[in-house]
Amino acid sequence: MKQLKAHELDCTISRETLEGKVKVFAECVQRGFTPLRSEIMAAYYVAENDAAKDAFETGLITEGELRQRQLDLARILTGSA
């Protein structure tokens, strides 16, 4: 992080988003996926989760639907609920 900040490339995403991505990445690696595939899956997780949150915030889906989408996404990518 220090190196990124030194080059003004510090992270601009929330800690929660970053922690979610790291968790998915680590779980994918533990399940035997390559680091590249794990990174792609983690990026997909963040994008889909953000899209669901945006849909909830704009009233397109209910809170229950948001939670269900998040559970489905976790199950798909990590094999857990």
PAVOGU-586502 format. One record per atom (N, C-alpha, C): x, y, z; residue number from 0. Coordinates in nm, 3 decimals. Each point is the difference from the previous one (the first is absolute). Layout:
MARBA;X;Y;Z;NUM .
...
// end
This chain:
MARBA;0.083;-0.118;0.000;0 .
MARBA;-0.083;0.118;0.000;0 .
MARBA;0.088;0.125;0.000;0 .
MARBA;0.110;-0.006;0.074;1 .
MARBA;0.091;0.115;0.003;1 .
MARBA;0.054;0.030;-0.139;1 .
MARBA;0.034;-0.104;-0.074;2 .
MARBA;0.052;0.020;-0.135;2 .
MARBA;-0.105;0.063;-0.091;2 .
MARBA;-0.125;-0.045;0.015;3 .
MARBA;-0.108;0.057;-0.081;3 .
MARBA;-0.021;0.147;0.034;3 .
MARBA;-0.002;0.032;0.128;4 .
MARBA;-0.021;0.138;0.042;4 .
MARBA;0.115;0.089;-0.047;4 .
MARBA;0.121;-0.055;0.000;5 .
MARBA;0.115;0.078;-0.046;5 .
MARBA;-0.015;0.040;-0.146;5 .
MARBA;-0.072;-0.079;-0.074;6 .
MARBA;-0.022;0.029;-0.142;6 .
MARBA;-0.141;0.053;-0.026;6 .
MARBA;-0.067;0.040;0.108;7 .
MARBA;-0.137;0.053;-0.007;7 .
MARBA;-0.097;-0.098;-0.065;7 .
MARBA;0.021;-0.126;0.028;8 .
MARBA;-0.086;-0.105;-0.053;8 .
MARBA;-0.071;-0.074;0.113;8 .
MARBA;-0.017;0.069;0.113;9 .
MARBA;-0.061;-0.066;0.114;9 .
MARBA;-0.143;-0.044;-0.031;9 .
MARBA;-0.044;-0.095;0.075;10 .
MARBA;-0.129;-0.063;-0.021;10 .
MARBA;-0.113;0.099;0.028;10 .
MARBA;-0.098;0.004;-0.089;11 .
MARBA;-0.113;0.091;0.019;11 .
MARBA;-0.130;-0.076;0.025;11 .
MARBA;0.009;-0.131;0.025;12 .
MARBA;-0.120;-0.077;0.031;12 .
MARBA;-0.012;-0.017;0.150;12 .
MARBA;-0.118;-0.030;0.044;13 .
MARBA;-0.023;-0.012;0.144;13 .
MARBA;0.071;-0.123;0.057;13 .
MARBA;0.028;0.009;0.129;14 .
MARBA;0.066;-0.113;0.069;14 .
MARBA;-0.089;-0.124;-0.010;14 .
MARBA;-0.131;0.017;0.013;15 .
MARBA;-0.094;-0.113;-0.006;15 .
MARBA;0.009;-0.070;-0.136;15 .
MARBA;0.005;0.077;-0.107;16 .
MARBA;0.010;-0.057;-0.134;16 .
MARBA;0.132;-0.074;-0.017;16 .
MARBA;0.107;0.061;0.045;17 .
MARBA;0.131;-0.062;-0.011;17 .
MARBA;0.007;-0.129;0.081;17 .
MARBA;-0.053;0.002;0.121;18 .
MARBA;0.001;-0.120;0.084;18 .
MARBA;-0.082;-0.112;-0.063;18 .
MARBA;-0.113;0.034;-0.062;19 .
MARBA;-0.081;-0.101;-0.069;19 .
MARBA;0.075;-0.062;-0.115;19 .
MARBA;0.068;0.083;-0.076;20 .
MARBA;0.077;-0.051;-0.115;20 .
MARBA;0.114;-0.089;0.047;20 .
MARBA;0.070;0.042;0.104;21 .
MARBA;0.111;-0.079;0.053;21 .
MARBA;-0.049;-0.134;0.051;21 .
MARBA;-0.114;0.000;0.068;22 .
MARBA;-0.056;-0.124;0.054;22 .
MARBA;-0.033;-0.098;-0.113;22 .
MARBA;-0.066;0.049;-0.104;23 .
MARBA;-0.034;-0.086;-0.113;23 .
MARBA;0.127;-0.051;-0.068;23 .
MARBA;0.097;0.088;-0.020;24 .
MARBA;0.127;-0.039;-0.062;24 .
MARBA;0.066;-0.112;0.080;24 .
MARBA;0.011;0.019;0.131;25 .
MARBA;0.067;-0.098;0.086;25 .
MARBA;-0.074;-0.134;-0.002;25 .
MARBA;-0.131;0.004;0.005;26 .
MARBA;-0.077;-0.124;-0.003;26 .
MARBA;0.015;-0.073;-0.133;26 .
MARBA;0.006;0.075;-0.108;27 .
MARBA;0.018;-0.062;-0.132;27 .
MARBA;0.137;-0.066;-0.011;27 .
MARBA;0.103;0.067;0.050;28 .
MARBA;0.134;-0.057;-0.002;28 .
MARBA;0.003;-0.128;0.084;28 .
MARBA;-0.062;0.005;0.118;29 .
MARBA;-0.004;-0.118;0.087;29 .
MARBA;-0.072;-0.116;-0.067;29 .
MARBA;-0.097;0.030;-0.085;30 .
MARBA;-0.074;-0.105;-0.070;30 .
MARBA;0.077;-0.053;-0.121;30 .
MARBA;0.118;0.058;-0.027;31 .
MARBA;0.085;-0.054;-0.106;31 .
MARBA;-0.002;0.077;-0.130;31 .
MARBA;-0.069;0.111;-0.005;32 .
MARBA;0.001;0.080;-0.122;32 .
MARBA;0.132;0.075;-0.012;32 .
MARBA;0.039;0.030;-0.122;33 .
MARBA;0.123;0.076;-0.021;33 .
MARBA;-0.019;0.142;0.053;33 .
MARBA;0.109;0.069;0.031;34 .
MARBA;-0.013;0.138;0.046;34 .
MARBA;-0.073;0.089;-0.101;34 .
MARBA;0.025;-0.018;-0.129;35 .
MARBA;-0.068;0.083;-0.101;35 .
MARBA;-0.150;-0.027;0.001;35 .
MARBA;-0.038;-0.126;0.000;36 .
MARBA;-0.143;-0.031;0.001;36 .
MARBA;-0.065;0.049;0.130;36 .
MARBA;0.072;-0.012;0.111;37 .
MARBA;-0.051;0.049;0.128;37 .
MARBA;-0.021;0.150;-0.003;37 .
MARBA;0.092;0.073;-0.063;38 .
MARBA;-0.014;0.146;-0.013;38 .
MARBA;-0.121;0.035;-0.084;38 .
MARBA;-0.019;-0.073;-0.108;39 .
MARBA;-0.116;0.025;-0.088;39 .
MARBA;-0.129;-0.027;0.076;39 .
MARBA;-0.005;-0.109;0.074;40 .
MARBA;-0.119;-0.034;0.076;40 .
MARBA;-0.027;0.103;0.109;40 .
MARBA;0.105;0.049;0.064;41 .
MARBA;-0.017;0.101;0.103;41 .
MARBA;-0.051;0.131;-0.060;41 .
MARBA;0.052;0.037;-0.116;42 .
MARBA;-0.048;0.121;-0.068;42 .
MARBA;-0.146;-0.014;-0.040;42 .
MARBA;-0.038;-0.118;-0.046;43 .
MARBA;-0.139;-0.029;-0.036;43 .
MARBA;-0.089;0.015;0.124;43 .
MARBA;0.046;-0.054;0.112;44 .
MARBA;-0.075;0.010;0.125;44 .
MARBA;-0.026;0.146;0.036;44 .
MARBA;0.105;0.082;-0.005;45 .
MARBA;-0.014;0.142;0.035;45 .
MARBA;-0.098;0.069;-0.095;45 .
MARBA;0.013;-0.026;-0.130;46 .
MARBA;-0.087;0.065;-0.098;46 .
MARBA;-0.146;-0.040;0.020;46 .
MARBA;-0.025;-0.128;0.018;47 .
MARBA;-0.138;-0.047;0.018;47 .
MARBA;-0.059;0.050;0.133;47 .
MARBA;0.081;0.001;0.104;48 .
MARBA;-0.047;0.049;0.129;48 .
MARBA;-0.032;0.150;-0.008;48 .
MARBA;0.086;0.076;-0.065;49 .
MARBA;-0.025;0.143;-0.018;49 .
MARBA;-0.127;0.025;-0.081;49 .
MARBA;-0.020;-0.080;-0.104;50 .
MARBA;-0.120;0.015;-0.083;50 .
MARBA;-0.126;-0.027;0.083;50 .
MARBA;0.005;-0.103;0.084;51 .
MARBA;-0.115;-0.032;0.084;51 .
MARBA;-0.027;0.112;0.100;51 .
MARBA;0.106;0.053;0.060;52 .
MARBA;-0.018;0.111;0.095;52 .
MARBA;-0.058;0.123;-0.070;52 .
MARBA;0.047;0.030;-0.119;53 .
MARBA;-0.054;0.113;-0.077;53 .
MARBA;-0.147;-0.022;-0.032;53 .
MARBA;-0.035;-0.121;-0.038;54 .
MARBA;-0.140;-0.031;-0.031;54 .
MARBA;-0.087;0.019;0.124;54 .
MARBA;0.049;-0.038;0.115;55 .
MARBA;-0.075;0.019;0.124;55 .
MARBA;-0.014;0.149;0.032;55 .
MARBA;0.110;0.073;-0.010;56 .
MARBA;-0.001;0.142;0.034;56 .
MARBA;-0.090;0.081;-0.093;56 .
MARBA;-0.019;-0.045;-0.122;57 .
MARBA;-0.087;0.072;-0.093;57 .
MARBA;-0.143;-0.055;-0.001;57 .
MARBA;-0.026;-0.096;0.088;58 .
MARBA;-0.136;-0.051;0.014;58 .
MARBA;-0.040;-0.105;-0.101;58 .
MARBA;0.096;-0.055;-0.072;59 .
MARBA;-0.034;-0.102;-0.100;59 .
MARBA;-0.021;-0.138;0.062;59 .
MARBA;0.062;-0.024;0.115;60 .
MARBA;-0.019;-0.127;0.070;60 .
MARBA;-0.021;0.030;0.149;60 .
MARBA;-0.060;-0.096;0.068;61 .
MARBA;-0.023;0.015;0.144;61 .
MARBA;0.124;-0.042;0.078;61 .
MARBA;-0.001;0.028;0.131;62 .
MARBA;0.112;-0.040;0.084;62 .
MARBA;0.014;-0.153;0.002;62 .
MARBA;-0.113;-0.069;0.001;63 .
MARBA;0.003;-0.146;-0.004;63 .
MARBA;0.064;-0.052;-0.127;63 .
MARBA;-0.033;0.063;-0.113;64 .
MARBA;0.061;-0.039;-0.127;64 .
MARBA;0.150;0.029;-0.001;64 .
MARBA;0.039;0.112;0.060;65 .
MARBA;0.142;0.033;0.010;65 .
MARBA;0.073;-0.107;0.078;65 .
MARBA;-0.052;-0.035;0.116;66 .
MARBA;0.064;-0.103;0.083;66 .
MARBA;0.006;-0.134;-0.073;66 .
MARBA;-0.106;-0.034;-0.070;67 .
MARBA;-0.002;-0.127;-0.074;67 .
MARBA;0.105;0.001;-0.112;67 .
MARBA;0.012;0.111;-0.071;68 .
MARBA;0.102;0.010;-0.105;68 .
MARBA;0.140;-0.014;0.058;68 .
MARBA;0.022;0.061;0.116;69 .
MARBA;0.131;-0.010;0.064;69 .
MARBA;0.029;-0.143;0.044;69 .
MARBA;-0.099;-0.069;0.054;70 .
MARBA;0.017;-0.140;0.039;70 .
MARBA;0.027;-0.088;-0.121;70 .
MARBA;-0.077;0.022;-0.107;71 .
MARBA;0.020;-0.078;-0.122;71 .
MARBA;0.140;0.022;-0.057;71 .
MARBA;0.045;0.122;0.001;72 .
MARBA;0.132;0.033;-0.052;72 .
MARBA;0.109;-0.068;0.083;72 .
MARBA;-0.011;0.006;0.131;73 .
MARBA;0.098;-0.067;0.086;73 .
MARBA;0.001;-0.150;-0.024;73 .
MARBA;-0.117;-0.058;-0.016;74 .
MARBA;-0.010;-0.143;-0.023;74 .
MARBA;0.063;-0.038;-0.134;74 .
MARBA;-0.024;0.079;-0.101;75 .
MARBA;0.055;-0.029;-0.133;75 .
MARBA;0.153;0.007;0.001;75 .
MARBA;0.054;0.102;0.062;76 .
MARBA;0.144;0.022;-0.008;76 .
MARBA;0.082;-0.074;0.104;76 .
MARBA;-0.056;-0.023;0.117;77 .
MARBA;0.080;-0.060;0.105;77 .
MARBA;-0.053;-0.135;0.046;77 .
MARBA;-0.115;-0.036;-0.048;78 .
MARBA;-0.057;-0.127;0.041;78 .
MARBA;-0.057;0.003;0.141;78 .
MARBA;-0.020;0.122;0.054;79 .
MARBA;-0.057;0.013;0.135;79 .
MARBA;-0.117;0.095;-0.002;79 .
MARBA;-0.072;0.002;0.109;80 .
MARBA;-0.117;0.089;0.009;80 .
MARBA;0.018;0.103;0.107;80 .
// end
